[in-house]
Amino acid sequence: MFQVRIHGRGGQGVVTAAELLSVAAFLSFGSERTGSPVVSFCRIDDKEIRLREPILEPDGLIVQDPTLFKAIDVFQGLRPDGYLLVNTNKSFDELRLTDVVAKLPKGHARVSAATELALKHIGRPLPNVALLGAFAALTGIVHLHSVITAIRQAFSGKLGEANVAAATAAYNATADASAAA
């Protein structure tokens, strides 16, 4: 089982990201308060999942708001072979996370300017869907086409296609960064 914990703030679509990731994972395998720290969970497996408790030792960690690093220990329980994806246009050095990243396998940590991509494609600073595209490229645990299908099931028309464009752009940027590393 691959477990993902997503951190952000209320209003950034943290819960929506987990729900969309769940749908994308399913396709690949066959109550928030604005401004408050929010955490959501997604479990991915090829068999029925009955667990409902919080994820204490995630395989993947998506951080939608890097200001949370000062507020809570978002890295708590992250597995030594885990994946880290942070929504920022800063480097891990600038974020002072080089020690955290050094503990992970090479290529398991990336940044994504997801908010910028969301503003460009959607017109709003909602990084959740772009981060799902980046997560697909980083981990390979879900396929981009499954993320796109999940997005189109959740959002219709122009909004859906704008979200597809943001997720695809984040996927490509992350894949390019991984190839260059």
ZIRABEL-V570739 format. One record per residue. N is the residue number from 1. RES is the residue in three letters. OMEGA is omega in whole degrees, 0 to 359 (999 if undefined). Layout:
# ZIRABEL-V570739
n->N res->RES omega->OMEGA
n->N res->RES omega->OMEGA
This chain:
# ZIRABEL-V570739
n->1 res->MET omega->178
n->2 res->PHE omega->185
n->3 res->GLN omega->183
n->4 res->VAL omega->174
n->5 res->ARG omega->183
n->6 res->ILE omega->179
n->7 res->HIS omega->176
n->8 res->GLY omega->177
n->9 res->ARG omega->179
n->10 res->GLY omega->180
n->11 res->GLY omega->180
n->12 res->GLN omega->179
n->13 res->GLY omega->181
n->14 res->VAL omega->181
n->15 res->VAL omega->178
n->16 res->THR omega->179
n->17 res->ALA omega->179
n->18 res->ALA omega->179
n->19 res->GLU omega->179
n->20 res->LEU omega->178
n->21 res->LEU omega->177
n->22 res->SER omega->179
n->23 res->VAL omega->180
n->24 res->ALA omega->178
n->25 res->ALA omega->178
n->26 res->PHE omega->179
n->27 res->LEU omega->179
n->28 res->SER omega->181
n->29 res->PHE omega->189
n->30 res->GLY omega->999
n->31 res->SER omega->188
n->32 res->GLU omega->178
n->33 res->ARG omega->182
n->34 res->THR omega->177
n->35 res->GLY omega->180
n->36 res->SER omega->174
n->37 res->PRO omega->182
n->38 res->VAL omega->176
n->39 res->VAL omega->176
n->40 res->SER omega->188
n->41 res->PHE omega->177
n->42 res->CYS omega->175
n->43 res->ARG omega->182
n->44 res->ILE omega->178
n->45 res->ASP omega->178
n->46 res->ASP omega->174
n->47 res->LYS omega->183
n->48 res->GLU omega->180
n->49 res->ILE omega->180
n->50 res->ARG omega->181
n->51 res->LEU omega->179
n->52 res->ARG omega->183
n->53 res->GLU omega->178
n->54 res->PRO omega->177
n->55 res->ILE omega->182
n->56 res->LEU omega->180
n->57 res->GLU omega->184
n->58 res->PRO omega->172
n->59 res->ASP omega->181
n->60 res->GLY omega->180
n->61 res->LEU omega->177
n->62 res->ILE omega->180
n->63 res->VAL omega->182
n->64 res->GLN omega->182
n->65 res->ASP omega->183
n->66 res->PRO omega->175
n->67 res->THR omega->177
n->68 res->LEU omega->180
n->69 res->PHE omega->180
n->70 res->LYS omega->186
n->71 res->ALA omega->184
n->72 res->ILE omega->178
n->73 res->ASP omega->182
n->74 res->VAL omega->182
n->75 res->PHE omega->183
n->76 res->GLN omega->175
n->77 res->GLY omega->181
n->78 res->LEU omega->183
n->79 res->ARG omega->181
n->80 res->PRO omega->178
n->81 res->ASP omega->185
n->82 res->GLY omega->179
n->83 res->TYR omega->178
n->84 res->LEU omega->177
n->85 res->LEU omega->183
n->86 res->VAL omega->176
n->87 res->ASN omega->178
n->88 res->THR omega->172
n->89 res->ASN omega->178
n->90 res->LYS omega->176
n->91 res->SER omega->176
n->92 res->PHE omega->175
n->93 res->ASP omega->180
n->94 res->GLU omega->179
n->95 res->LEU omega->183
n->96 res->ARG omega->181
n->97 res->LEU omega->183
n->98 res->THR omega->178
n->99 res->ASP omega->179
n->100 res->VAL omega->182
n->101 res->VAL omega->181
n->102 res->ALA omega->180
n->103 res->LYS omega->181
n->104 res->LEU omega->176
n->105 res->PRO omega->179
n->106 res->LYS omega->178
n->107 res->GLY omega->182
n->108 res->HIS omega->179
n->109 res->ALA omega->179
n->110 res->ARG omega->169
n->111 res->VAL omega->177
n->112 res->SER omega->178
n->113 res->ALA omega->187
n->114 res->ALA omega->179
n->115 res->THR omega->178
n->116 res->GLU omega->178
n->117 res->LEU omega->178
n->118 res->ALA omega->178
n->119 res->LEU omega->181
n->120 res->LYS omega->188
n->121 res->HIS omega->185
n->122 res->ILE omega->181
n->123 res->GLY omega->179
n->124 res->ARG omega->182
n->125 res->PRO omega->180
n->126 res->LEU omega->189
n->127 res->PRO omega->191
n->128 res->ASN omega->185
n->129 res->VAL omega->176
n->130 res->ALA omega->179
n->131 res->LEU omega->177
n->132 res->LEU omega->175
n->133 res->GLY omega->179
n->134 res->ALA omega->179
n->135 res->PHE omega->178
n->136 res->ALA omega->180
n->137 res->ALA omega->182
n->138 res->LEU omega->190
n->139 res->THR omega->187
n->140 res->GLY omega->183
n->141 res->ILE omega->172
n->142 res->VAL omega->181
n->143 res->HIS omega->179
n->144 res->LEU omega->182
n->145 res->HIS omega->176
n->146 res->SER omega->175
n->147 res->VAL omega->180
n->148 res->ILE omega->178
n->149 res->THR omega->179
n->150 res->ALA omega->179
n->151 res->ILE omega->181
n->152 res->ARG omega->176
n->153 res->GLN omega->182
n->154 res->ALA omega->184
n->155 res->PHE omega->181
n->156 res->SER omega->173
n->157 res->GLY omega->183
n->158 res->LYS omega->180
n->159 res->LEU omega->178
n->160 res->GLY omega->181
n->161 res->GLU omega->176
n->162 res->ALA omega->177
n->163 res->ASN omega->175
n->164 res->VAL omega->180
n->165 res->ALA omega->179
n->166 res->ALA omega->180
n->167 res->ALA omega->180
n->168 res->THR omega->179
n->169 res->ALA omega->179
n->170 res->ALA omega->177
n->171 res->TYR omega->182
n->172 res->ASN omega->180
n->173 res->ALA omega->180
n->174 res->THR omega->178
n->175 res->ALA omega->179
n->176 res->ASP omega->179
n->177 res->ALA omega->179
n->178 res->SER omega->180
n->179 res->ALA omega->181
n->180 res->ALA omega->184
n->181 res->ALA omega->999
